[in-house]
């Protein structure tokens, strides 16, 4: 038969455990399995001046999409916004002005029209893949060609 002291001790243990769980959920446990990713992108052997890179999880890989700007051929996704370990579809985009203007319906003004400068095989039809590991290093090189 449980005594009042035994019951009180059990309640104290449960309260202590609940406090630890609550504290961990507030503080977080590291970065939740995210990892940093970095690398280079070239186009026809030259550093891609600017663009965007996106890592989208393939089936069997958890987590959100992660991405970064490409500047002077380099990109870096810090651990805070990085992907989880697994296999990813990689999409690389670079947009530029067409030289034409179009009507912006929000501002009702004429603005520069932009288009995708890279071949679709690197973005909308990308077959590029990368495997991100928890042990790293997660450094990737993407050598693109315009032809």
DSSP file (Angstrom, degrees, kcal/mol; ACC not computed):
  #  RESIDUE AA STRUCTURE BP1 BP2  ACC     N-H-->O    O-->H-N    N-H-->O    O-->H-N    TCO  KAPPA ALPHA  PHI   PSI    X-CA   Y-CA   Z-CA
    1    1 A X              0   0    0      0, 0.0     2,-0.2     0, 0.0     0, 0.0   0.000 360.0 360.0 360.0 134.2    0.0    0.0    0.0
    2    2 A X        -     0   0    0      1,-0.1     2,-0.2     4,-0.1     0, 0.0  -0.505 360.0-143.8 -77.2 140.0    1.3    3.4   -1.0
    3    3 A X     >  -     0   0    0     -2,-0.2     4,-2.1     1,-0.1     5,-0.2  -0.522  28.6-105.1 -94.1 169.7    1.9    6.0    1.7
    4    4 A X  H  > S+     0   0    0      1,-0.2     4,-2.3     2,-0.2     5,-0.1   0.855 122.9  54.3 -61.5 -35.1    1.3    9.7    1.4
    5    5 A X  H  > S+     0   0    0      2,-0.2     4,-2.4     1,-0.2    -1,-0.2   0.906 106.9  50.3 -66.6 -42.3    5.1   10.2    1.2
    6    6 A X  H  > S+     0   0    0      2,-0.2     4,-2.2     1,-0.2    -2,-0.2   0.918 111.8  47.9 -61.2 -44.2    5.4    7.7   -1.7
    7    7 A X  H  X S+     0   0    0     -4,-2.1     4,-2.3     1,-0.2    -2,-0.2   0.916 111.8  49.5 -62.9 -44.3    2.6    9.5   -3.6
    8    8 A X  H  X S+     0   0    0     -4,-2.3     4,-2.3     1,-0.2    -2,-0.2   0.899 110.4  50.6 -62.8 -41.7    4.2   12.9   -2.9
    9    9 A X  H  X S+     0   0    0     -4,-2.4     4,-2.2     2,-0.2    -1,-0.2   0.894 109.9  50.5 -63.6 -41.5    7.6   11.6   -4.1
   10   10 A X  H  X S+     0   0    0     -4,-2.2     4,-2.3     2,-0.2    -2,-0.2   0.915 110.4  49.3 -62.5 -43.6    6.0   10.2   -7.3
   11   11 A X  H  X S+     0   0    0     -4,-2.3     4,-2.5     1,-0.2    -2,-0.2   0.910 109.8  51.9 -62.6 -42.4    4.3   13.5   -8.0
   12   12 A X  H  X S+     0   0    0     -4,-2.3     4,-2.5     2,-0.2    -2,-0.2   0.911 109.7  49.5 -60.6 -43.0    7.7   15.4   -7.5
   13   13 A X  H  X S+     0   0    0     -4,-2.2     4,-2.5     1,-0.2    -2,-0.2   0.933 111.9  47.6 -62.7 -45.9    9.4   13.1  -10.0
   14   14 A X  H  X S+     0   0    0     -4,-2.3     4,-2.5     1,-0.2    -1,-0.2   0.898 112.2  49.6 -63.4 -40.3    6.7   13.6  -12.6
   15   15 A X  H  X S+     0   0    0     -4,-2.5     4,-2.3     2,-0.2    -1,-0.2   0.903 110.8  50.4 -64.2 -40.6    6.8   17.4  -12.1
   16   16 A X  H  X S+     0   0    0     -4,-2.5     4,-2.0     2,-0.2    -2,-0.2   0.917 111.3  48.0 -63.0 -43.1   10.6   17.4  -12.4
   17   17 A X  H  X S+     0   0    0     -4,-2.5     4,-2.4     1,-0.2    -2,-0.2   0.912 111.1  50.7 -63.7 -43.3   10.4   15.4  -15.6
   18   18 A X  H  X S+     0   0    0     -4,-2.5     4,-2.6     1,-0.2    -1,-0.2   0.884 108.8  52.2 -62.2 -38.4    7.7   17.7  -17.0
   19   19 A X  H  X S+     0   0    0     -4,-2.3     4,-2.5     2,-0.2    -1,-0.2   0.906 109.8  48.8 -63.8 -41.6    9.9   20.7  -16.2
   20   20 A X  H  X S+     0   0    0     -4,-2.0     4,-2.4     2,-0.2    -2,-0.2   0.926 112.6  47.5 -64.1 -45.1   12.9   19.2  -18.0
   21   21 A X  H  X S+     0   0    0     -4,-2.4     4,-2.1     1,-0.2    -2,-0.2   0.920 113.1  48.7 -62.1 -44.2   10.7   18.4  -21.1
   22   22 A X  H  X S+     0   0    0     -4,-2.6     4,-1.7     1,-0.2    -2,-0.2   0.909 111.2  50.1 -63.0 -42.0    9.3   21.9  -21.1
   23   23 A X  H  X S+     0   0    0     -4,-2.5     4,-2.8     1,-0.2     5,-0.3   0.912 110.6  49.3 -63.4 -43.5   12.7   23.5  -20.7
   24   24 A X  H  X S+     0   0    0     -4,-2.4     4,-2.6     1,-0.2    -1,-0.2   0.876 109.8  51.5 -64.7 -37.0   14.1   21.4  -23.6
   25   25 A X  H  < S+     0   0    0     -4,-2.1    -1,-0.2     2,-0.2    -2,-0.2   0.847 113.9  44.3 -70.3 -30.7   11.1   22.4  -25.8
   26   26 A X  H  < S+     0   0    0     -4,-1.7    -2,-0.2    -5,-0.2    -1,-0.2   0.924 122.4  36.0 -75.5 -45.8   11.7   26.1  -25.1
   27   27 A X  H  < S-     0   0    0     -4,-2.8    -2,-0.2    -5,-0.2    -3,-0.2   0.790 104.9-139.7 -78.6 -28.6   15.5   26.0  -25.5
   28   28 A X     <  -     0   0    0     -4,-2.6     2,-0.6    -5,-0.3    -2,-0.1   0.003  15.5 -96.5  84.6 161.5   15.5   23.5  -28.3
   29   29 A X  S >  S-     0   0    0     -4,-0.1     3,-1.4     1,-0.1     2,-0.1  -0.844  72.0 -66.1-118.2  91.7   18.0   20.7  -28.8
   30   30 A X  T 3  S-     0   0    0     -2,-0.6    -1,-0.1     1,-0.2     0, 0.0  -0.427  97.6 -38.5  65.5-135.2   20.6   21.9  -31.2
   31   31 A X  T >  S-     0   0    0      3,-0.2     3,-1.4    -2,-0.1    -1,-0.2   0.066  80.5-106.0-114.7  21.2   19.4   22.6  -34.7
   32   32 A X  T <  S-     0   0    0     -3,-1.4    -2,-0.1     1,-0.3    -4,-0.0   0.759  79.4 -49.7  65.1  25.4   17.0   19.7  -34.9
   33   33 A X  T 3  S+     0   0    0      1,-0.3    52,-0.5    51,-0.1    -1,-0.3   0.441  98.7 141.8  93.2  -0.3   19.2   17.6  -37.3
   34   34 A X    <   -     0   0    0     -3,-1.4     2,-0.3    50,-0.1    -1,-0.3  -0.403  31.0-162.9 -73.1 153.3   19.8   20.4  -39.8
   35   35 A X        -     0   0    0     48,-2.5    48,-0.4    43,-0.1     2,-0.2  -0.928  20.4-107.2-133.1 158.4   23.3   20.7  -41.4
   36   36 A X        -     0   0    0     -2,-0.3     2,-0.4    46,-0.2   102,-0.3  -0.563  30.8-166.0 -84.8 152.3   25.1   23.5  -43.2
   37   37 A X  E     +A   77   0A   0     40,-2.1    40,-3.8    -2,-0.2     2,-0.3  -0.995  13.1 161.8-137.6 140.8   25.7   23.2  -47.0
   38   38 A X  E     +Ab  76 139A   0    100,-2.4   102,-2.3    -2,-0.4     2,-0.3  -0.956   8.4 122.2-150.4 169.8   28.1   25.2  -49.2
   39   39 A X  E     -Ab  75 140A   0     36,-2.1    36,-2.0    -2,-0.3     2,-0.3  -0.998  44.5 -73.7 166.4-164.3   29.7   25.1  -52.5
   40   40 A X  E     -Ab  74 141A   0    100,-2.2   102,-2.4    -2,-0.3     2,-0.4  -0.908  20.7-159.6-129.1 153.4   30.3   26.6  -55.9
   41   41 A X  E     - b   0 142A   0     32,-2.2     7,-2.6    -2,-0.3     2,-0.3  -0.993  13.3-177.4-133.5 126.1   28.4   27.1  -59.2
   42   42 A X  E     -Cb  47 143A   0    100,-2.6   102,-3.2    -2,-0.4     2,-0.5  -0.899  14.5-155.0-120.1 153.1   30.1   27.7  -62.5
   43   43 A X  E >  S-Cb  46 144A   0      3,-3.3     3,-1.6    -2,-0.3   102,-0.2  -0.980  83.4 -16.7-127.0 117.6   28.6   28.3  -65.9
   44   44 A X  T 3  S-     0   0    0    100,-2.9   101,-0.1    -2,-0.5    -1,-0.1   0.880 130.9 -51.1  53.3  41.7   30.7   27.4  -68.9
   45   45 A X  T 3  S+     0   0    0     99,-0.5     2,-0.3     1,-0.2    -1,-0.3   0.391 119.9 102.3  82.7  -2.7   33.8   27.3  -66.6
   46   46 A X  E <  S-C   43   0A   0     -3,-1.6    -3,-3.3     1,-0.0    -1,-0.2  -0.879  82.8 -94.4-114.5 146.7   33.2   30.8  -65.0
   47   47 A X  E     -C   42   0A   0     -2,-0.3     2,-0.6    -5,-0.3    -5,-0.3  -0.310  42.0-113.4 -55.9 132.6   31.8   31.6  -61.6
   48   48 A X        -     0   0    0     -7,-2.6    25,-2.5     1,-0.2    26,-0.2  -0.604  25.7-147.2 -69.7 116.6   28.0   32.2  -61.8
   49   49 A X        -     0   0    0     -2,-0.6    23,-3.0    23,-0.2     2,-0.3   0.911  68.4 -15.3 -56.6 -49.7   27.9   35.9  -60.9
   50   50 A X  E    S+D   71   0A   0     21,-0.2     2,-0.3    22,-0.1    21,-0.2  -0.991  77.9 112.6-154.7 157.1   24.5   35.7  -59.1
   51   51 A X  E     -D   70   0A   0     19,-1.4    19,-2.8    -2,-0.3     2,-0.3  -0.974  51.2 -84.7 170.5-163.3   21.5   33.4  -58.8
   52   52 A X  E     -DE  69  93A   0     41,-2.5    41,-2.4    -2,-0.3     2,-0.4  -0.976  24.2-159.8-135.0 147.3   19.6   31.2  -56.4
   53   53 A X  E     -DE  68  92A   0     15,-2.5    15,-2.0    -2,-0.3     2,-0.4  -0.987   8.3-169.6-128.6 142.5   20.1   27.5  -55.3
   54   54 A X  E     -DE  67  91A   0     37,-2.1    37,-2.3    -2,-0.4     2,-0.6  -0.997  12.7-157.5-136.0 132.3   17.4   25.3  -53.8
   55   55 A X  E     -DE  66  90A   0     11,-3.7    11,-2.2    -2,-0.4     2,-0.5  -0.943  16.6-173.6-108.5 111.4   17.7   21.9  -52.1
   56   56 A X  E     - E   0  89A   0     33,-2.8    33,-3.0    -2,-0.6     9,-0.1  -0.919  29.1-112.5-108.7 127.4   14.3   20.1  -52.2
   57   57 A X  E     - E   0  88A   0     -2,-0.5    31,-0.2     6,-0.2     2,-0.2  -0.309  26.5-140.3 -61.7 135.0   14.0   16.8  -50.3
   58   58 A X    >   -     0   0    0     29,-2.6     3,-2.3     1,-0.2    29,-0.2  -0.490  46.7 -65.4 -83.7 163.0   13.5   13.7  -52.5
   59   59 A X  T 3  S+     0   0    0      1,-0.3    -1,-0.2    -2,-0.2    28,-0.1  -0.225 127.8  30.0 -51.2 134.4   11.1   11.0  -51.4
   60   60 A X  T 3  S+     0   0    0      1,-0.3     2,-0.5    -3,-0.1    -1,-0.3   0.265  99.4 100.2  95.8 -10.3   12.5    9.3  -48.2
   61   61 A X    <   -     0   0    0     -3,-2.3    -1,-0.3    26,-0.1    25,-0.1  -0.931  62.3-147.6-109.5 130.0   14.2   12.5  -47.0
   62   62 A X        +     0   0    0     -2,-0.5    22,-0.4    23,-0.4    -4,-0.1  -0.392  45.9  52.9 -89.5 168.8   12.5   14.6  -44.4
   63   63 A X  S    S-     0   0    0     -2,-0.1    -6,-0.2    20,-0.1    20,-0.1  -0.212  78.1 -56.0 103.4 172.3   12.5   18.3  -43.8
   64   64 A X        -     0   0    0     18,-0.2    20,-0.3     1,-0.1     2,-0.2  -0.274  58.1 -88.7 -82.5 170.4   11.9   21.5  -45.5
   65   65 A X        -     0   0    0     -9,-0.1     2,-0.4    18,-0.1    -9,-0.2  -0.548  43.6-158.4 -72.3 145.1   13.4   22.9  -48.7
   66   66 A X  E     +D   55   0A   0    -11,-2.2   -11,-3.7    -2,-0.2     2,-0.3  -0.964  17.4 161.9-128.0 146.7   16.6   24.9  -48.1
   67   67 A X  E     -D   54   0A   0     -2,-0.4     2,-0.3    14,-0.3   -13,-0.2  -0.964  15.0-171.5-156.9 172.6   18.2   27.6  -50.3
   68   68 A X  E     -D   53   0A   0    -15,-2.0   -15,-2.5    -2,-0.3     2,-0.2  -0.976  33.4 -91.5-159.4 165.4   20.5   30.4  -50.6
   69   69 A X  E     -D   52   0A   0     -2,-0.3     2,-0.5   -17,-0.2     7,-0.5  -0.571  33.0-135.2 -79.0 149.1   21.7   33.2  -52.9
   70   70 A X  E     +D   51   0A   0    -19,-2.8   -19,-1.4    -2,-0.2     2,-0.4  -0.947  26.9 179.1-104.5 125.2   24.7   32.5  -55.2
   71   71 A X  E >   -DF  50  74A   0      3,-2.6     3,-1.8    -2,-0.5   -21,-0.2  -0.990  68.0 -14.7-131.3 123.9   27.2   35.4  -55.2
   72   72 A X  T 3  S-     0   0    0    -23,-3.0   -23,-0.2    -2,-0.4   -22,-0.1   0.870 129.1 -53.1  51.6  40.8   30.4   35.3  -57.3
   73   73 A X  T 3  S+     0   0    0    -25,-2.5   -32,-2.2     1,-0.2     2,-0.3   0.474 117.6 104.2  81.1   1.9   29.9   31.6  -57.8
   74   74 A X  E <   -AF  40  71A   0     -3,-1.8    -3,-2.6   -34,-0.2     2,-0.3  -0.893  41.6-179.5-120.8 148.0   29.6   30.7  -54.1
   75   75 A X  E     -A   39   0A   0    -36,-2.0   -36,-2.1    -2,-0.3     2,-0.3  -0.980   2.4-174.5-138.5 153.8   26.7   29.7  -51.9
   76   76 A X  E     -A   38   0A   0     -7,-0.5     2,-0.6    -2,-0.3   -38,-0.3  -0.952   9.3-166.2-150.7 128.5   26.3   28.9  -48.2
   77   77 A X  E     -A   37   0A   0    -40,-3.8   -40,-2.1    -2,-0.3     6,-0.1  -0.963  25.3-137.6-113.5 112.9   23.3   27.7  -46.2
   78   78 A X    >>  -     0   0    0     -2,-0.6     3,-1.4   -42,-0.2     4,-0.7  -0.257  24.9-105.9 -69.1 160.1   24.0   28.0  -42.5
   79   79 A X  G >4 S+     0   0    0      1,-0.3     3,-0.7     2,-0.2    -1,-0.1   0.817 116.3  65.6 -55.2 -34.7   22.9   25.2  -40.1
   80   80 A X  G 34 S+     0   0    0      1,-0.3    -1,-0.3   -46,-0.1   -46,-0.1   0.828 119.7  21.6 -60.8 -32.4   20.0   27.3  -38.8
   81   81 A X  G <4 S+     0   0    0     -3,-1.4   -14,-0.3     2,-0.0    -1,-0.3   0.222 102.6 120.1-117.0  12.1   18.3   27.2  -42.3
   82   82 A X    <<  -     0   0    0     -3,-0.7   -18,-0.2    -4,-0.7   -46,-0.2  -0.141  63.9-100.3 -77.0 171.2   20.0   24.1  -43.6
   83   83 A X        -     0   0    0    -48,-0.4   -48,-2.5   -49,-0.1     2,-0.2  -0.293  33.3-108.5 -80.8 170.5   18.5   20.9  -44.8
   84   84 A X        -     0   0    0    -22,-0.4    48,-0.2   -20,-0.3   -50,-0.1  -0.443  52.2 -76.7 -84.9 171.0   18.3   17.6  -43.0
   85   85 A X  S    S+     0   0    0    -52,-0.5   -23,-0.4    -2,-0.2     2,-0.3  -0.432  88.7  71.6 -67.3 145.1   20.5   14.7  -44.0
   86   86 A X  E    S- G   0 132A   0     46,-2.6    46,-3.0   -25,-0.1     2,-0.4  -0.934  83.9 -40.0 145.5-165.2   19.3   12.8  -47.1
   87   87 A X  E     - G   0 131A   0     -2,-0.3   -29,-2.6    44,-0.2     2,-0.3  -0.805  53.0-171.3-102.8 139.0   19.0   13.1  -50.9
   88   88 A X  E     -EG  57 130A   0     42,-2.5    42,-1.9    -2,-0.4     2,-0.4  -0.952  26.7-129.6-132.5 145.7   17.9   16.3  -52.6
   89   89 A X  E     -EG  56 129A   0    -33,-3.0   -33,-2.8    -2,-0.3     2,-0.5  -0.800  32.8-146.7 -83.6 133.4   16.9   17.7  -56.0
   90   90 A X  E     -E   55   0A   0     38,-2.5    38,-0.5    -2,-0.4     2,-0.4  -0.915  14.9-171.5-109.9 128.7   19.0   20.8  -56.6
   91   91 A X  E     -E   54   0A   0    -37,-2.3   -37,-2.1    -2,-0.5     2,-0.5  -0.976   1.4-168.3-120.7 131.4   17.5   23.7  -58.6
   92   92 A X  E     -E   53   0A   0     30,-3.7     2,-0.3    -2,-0.4   -39,-0.2  -0.976   9.4-179.8-122.6 128.0   19.6   26.6  -59.8
   93   93 A X  E     +E   52   0A   0    -41,-2.4   -41,-2.5    -2,-0.5     2,-0.3  -0.910  14.9 179.4-127.2 153.8   18.1   29.8  -61.2
   94   94 A X        -     0   0    0     -2,-0.3    23,-3.7   -43,-0.2    24,-0.6  -0.883  13.8-166.4-150.3 117.9   19.4   33.0  -62.5
   95   95 A X  E     +H  116   0B   0     -2,-0.3     2,-0.3    21,-0.2    21,-0.2  -0.756   9.7 171.9-107.9 156.3   17.0   35.7  -63.8
   96   96 A X  E     -H  115   0B   0     19,-2.1    19,-2.5    -2,-0.3     2,-0.1  -0.980  38.7 -80.9-155.3 161.2   17.8   38.8  -65.8
   97   97 A X  E     -H  114   0B   0     -2,-0.3    17,-0.3    17,-0.2    15,-0.0  -0.351  23.0-152.2 -69.1 145.7   15.9   41.6  -67.6
   98   98 A X  E     -     0   0B   0     15,-2.7    -1,-0.1     2,-0.3    16,-0.1   0.621  43.1-112.3 -88.0 -15.5   14.6   40.9  -71.1
   99   99 A X  E    S+     0   0B   0     14,-0.5     2,-0.2     1,-0.4    15,-0.1   0.353  86.9 103.8  94.4  -3.8   14.9   44.5  -72.2
  100  100 A X  E     -     0   0B   0     13,-0.3    13,-2.6     0, 0.0    -1,-0.4  -0.672  63.9-132.9-106.5 165.2   11.1   44.8  -72.3
  101  101 A X  E     -H  112   0B   0     11,-0.2     2,-0.3    -2,-0.2    11,-0.2  -0.818  19.0-173.0-112.6 155.3    8.6   46.4  -69.9
  102  102 A X  E     -H  111   0B   0      9,-2.7     9,-3.1    -2,-0.3     2,-0.4  -0.964  32.4 -96.0-143.4 161.2    5.4   45.0  -68.5
  103  103 A X  E     -H  110   0B   0     -2,-0.3     2,-0.8     7,-0.2     7,-0.2  -0.651  27.2-146.3 -81.9 126.6    2.5   46.3  -66.4
  104  104 A X  E  >> -H  109   0B   0      5,-3.2     4,-2.3    -2,-0.4     5,-0.8  -0.844   6.8-157.3 -90.0 112.0    2.7   45.6  -62.7
  105  105 A X  T  45S+     0   0    0     -2,-0.8    -1,-0.1     1,-0.2    -2,-0.0   0.757  87.4  57.2 -65.7 -23.7   -0.9   45.1  -61.6
  106  106 A X  T  45S+     0   0    0      1,-0.2    -1,-0.2     3,-0.1    -2,-0.0   0.924 123.6  21.0 -72.2 -43.6   -0.1   46.0  -58.0
  107  107 A X  T  45S-     0   0    0     -3,-0.2    -2,-0.2     2,-0.2    -1,-0.2   0.541  95.9-132.5-101.8  -8.3    1.4   49.4  -58.7
  108  108 A X  T  <5 +     0   0    0     -4,-2.3     2,-0.3     1,-0.2    -3,-0.2   0.854  68.4 118.2  56.6  36.8   -0.2   49.9  -62.1
  109  109 A X  E   <S-H  104   0B   0     -5,-0.8    -5,-3.2    -7,-0.1     2,-0.4  -0.869  72.9-100.7-126.8 162.5    3.2   51.0  -63.4
  110  110 A X  E     +H  103   0B   0     -2,-0.3     2,-0.3    -7,-0.2    -7,-0.2  -0.706  45.5 177.4 -84.0 131.6    5.5   49.7  -66.1
  111  111 A X  E     -H  102   0B   0     -9,-3.1    -9,-2.7    -2,-0.4     2,-0.1  -0.863  37.1 -81.5-129.8 163.5    8.4   47.6  -64.8
  112  112 A X  E     -H  101   0B   0     -2,-0.3     2,-0.4   -11,-0.2   -11,-0.2  -0.389  42.8-129.2 -63.9 140.9   11.2   45.6  -66.3
  113  113 A X  E     -     0   0B   0    -13,-2.6   -15,-2.7    -2,-0.1   -14,-0.5  -0.778  24.7-158.5 -91.2 136.8   10.3   42.2  -67.5
  114  114 A X  E     -H   97   0B   0     -2,-0.4     2,-0.3   -17,-0.3   -17,-0.2  -0.840   9.1-173.2-116.4 154.3   12.6   39.4  -66.2
  115  115 A X  E     -H   96   0B   0    -19,-2.5   -19,-2.1    -2,-0.3     2,-0.4  -0.939  35.9 -91.7-140.2 162.2   13.2   35.9  -67.6
  116  116 A X  E     -H   95   0B   0     -2,-0.3   -21,-0.2   -21,-0.2     4,-0.1  -0.635  32.4-169.5 -75.2 125.7   15.1   32.7  -66.5
  117  117 A X        +     0   0    0    -23,-3.7     2,-0.2    -2,-0.4   -22,-0.1   0.689  61.6  75.3 -92.4 -20.8   18.6   32.9  -68.0
  118  118 A X  S    S-     0   0    0    -24,-0.6   -24,-0.1     1,-0.1    28,-0.1  -0.636  94.1 -93.2 -93.3 150.9   19.7   29.3  -67.2
  119  119 A X    >   -     0   0    0     -2,-0.2     3,-2.1    26,-0.2     4,-0.3  -0.257  34.6-115.7 -58.3 148.0   18.5   26.2  -69.2
  120  120 A X  G > >S+     0   0    0      1,-0.3     5,-2.9     2,-0.2     3,-1.6   0.745 108.8  76.8 -57.9 -25.5   15.4   24.5  -67.7
  121  121 A X  G 3 5S+     0   0    0      1,-0.3     6,-0.9     3,-0.2     7,-0.4   0.635  97.5  47.1 -64.5 -10.8   17.6   21.3  -67.1
  122  122 A X  G < 5S+     0   0    0     -3,-2.1   -30,-3.7     4,-0.2    -1,-0.3   0.476 130.6   7.5-105.6  -5.2   19.0   23.2  -64.1
  123  123 A X  T X 5S+     0   0    0     -3,-1.6     3,-1.7    -4,-0.3    -3,-0.1   0.338 130.9  24.0-137.5 -89.4   15.7   24.5  -62.6
  124  124 A X  T 3 5S+     0   0    0      1,-0.3    -3,-0.2   -32,-0.1    -4,-0.1   0.782 139.4  27.7 -62.5 -26.6   12.2   23.6  -63.7
  125  125 A X  T 3 <S+     0   0    0     -5,-2.9    -1,-0.3    -6,-0.1    -4,-0.1   0.020  91.5 159.6-118.1  25.1   13.4   20.3  -65.2
  126  126 A X    <   +     0   0    0     -3,-1.7    -4,-0.2    -6,-0.2    -5,-0.1  -0.170  25.8 175.6 -59.0 137.3   16.4   19.7  -62.9
  127  127 A X        +     0   0    0     -6,-0.9    -1,-0.1     2,-0.1    -5,-0.1   0.236  42.3 127.0-115.2   3.7   17.9   16.3  -62.5
  128  128 A X        -     0   0    0    -38,-0.5   -38,-2.5    -7,-0.4     2,-0.3  -0.405  38.4-174.9 -64.1 136.9   20.7   17.6  -60.4
  129  129 A X  E     -G   89   0A   0    -40,-0.2     2,-0.3    -2,-0.1   -40,-0.2  -0.949  14.0-171.2-133.5 154.9   21.0   15.8  -57.1
  130  130 A X  E     -G   88   0A   0    -42,-1.9   -42,-2.5    -2,-0.3     2,-0.6  -0.994  16.6-142.5-143.2 140.8   23.0   16.1  -53.9
  131  131 A X  E     -G   87   0A   0     -2,-0.3     2,-0.4   -44,-0.2   -44,-0.2  -0.926  18.0-160.2-106.0 117.3   23.4   13.8  -50.9
  132  132 A X  E     -G   86   0A   0    -46,-3.0   -46,-2.6    -2,-0.6     2,-0.3  -0.812   8.7-163.2 -97.8 131.4   23.7   15.7  -47.7
  133  133 A X        -     0   0    0     -2,-0.4     3,-0.4   -48,-0.2     4,-0.1  -0.843  27.5-132.3-117.4 153.7   25.2   13.9  -44.7
  134  134 A X  S    S+     0   0    0     -2,-0.3    -1,-0.1     1,-0.2     4,-0.1   0.759 110.2  51.5 -72.1 -23.6   25.2   14.6  -41.0
  135  135 A X  S    S+     0   0    0      1,-0.1    -1,-0.2     2,-0.1     3,-0.0   0.623 101.5 161.8 -88.3 -13.9   28.9   14.0  -40.8
  136  136 A X        -     0   0    0     -3,-0.4    -1,-0.1     1,-0.2     2,-0.1  -0.063  68.9-176.6  61.2-168.3   29.7   16.4  -43.7
  137  137 A X        -     0   0    0   -101,-0.1     2,-1.1    -4,-0.1    -1,-0.2   0.568  35.7-171.2 -72.6 141.3   31.5   18.0  -45.2
  138  138 A X        +     0   0    0   -102,-0.3  -100,-2.4    -2,-0.1     2,-0.5  -0.605  29.3 143.6-101.2  71.9   28.6   19.1  -47.3
  139  139 A X  E     -b   38   0A   0     -2,-1.1     2,-0.3  -102,-0.2  -100,-0.3  -0.956  25.8-173.6-114.8 125.1   30.5   21.0  -50.0
  140  140 A X  E     -b   39   0A   0   -102,-2.3  -100,-2.2    -2,-0.5     2,-0.4  -0.901  17.0-155.2-124.4 148.0   29.2   20.7  -53.6
  141  141 A X  E     -b   40   0A   0     -2,-0.3     2,-0.6  -102,-0.2  -100,-0.2  -0.987   7.8-169.1-119.8 127.6   30.4   21.9  -57.0
  142  142 A X  E     -b   41   0A   0   -102,-2.4  -100,-2.6    -2,-0.4     2,-0.8  -0.949   1.6-168.3-119.3 111.3   27.8   22.4  -59.8
  143  143 A X  E     -b   42   0A   0     -2,-0.6     2,-0.2  -102,-0.2  -100,-0.2  -0.854  15.1-172.9-101.4 102.0   29.4   22.9  -63.2
  144  144 A X  E     -b   43   0A   0   -102,-3.2  -100,-2.9    -2,-0.8   -99,-0.5  -0.594  10.5-154.8 -95.1 154.3   26.7   24.1  -65.6
  145  145 A X        -     0   0    0   -102,-0.2   -26,-0.2    -2,-0.2  -102,-0.0  -0.975  15.7-145.0-127.7 145.8   26.8   24.6  -69.3
  146  146 A X              0   0    0     -2,-0.4    -1,-0.1     1,-0.2  -103,-0.0   0.673 360.0 360.0 -81.5 -16.5   24.7   27.0  -71.4
  147  147 A X              0   0    0    -28,-0.0    -1,-0.2     0, 0.0     0, 0.0   0.422 360.0 360.0 -93.4 360.0   24.7   24.6  -74.4
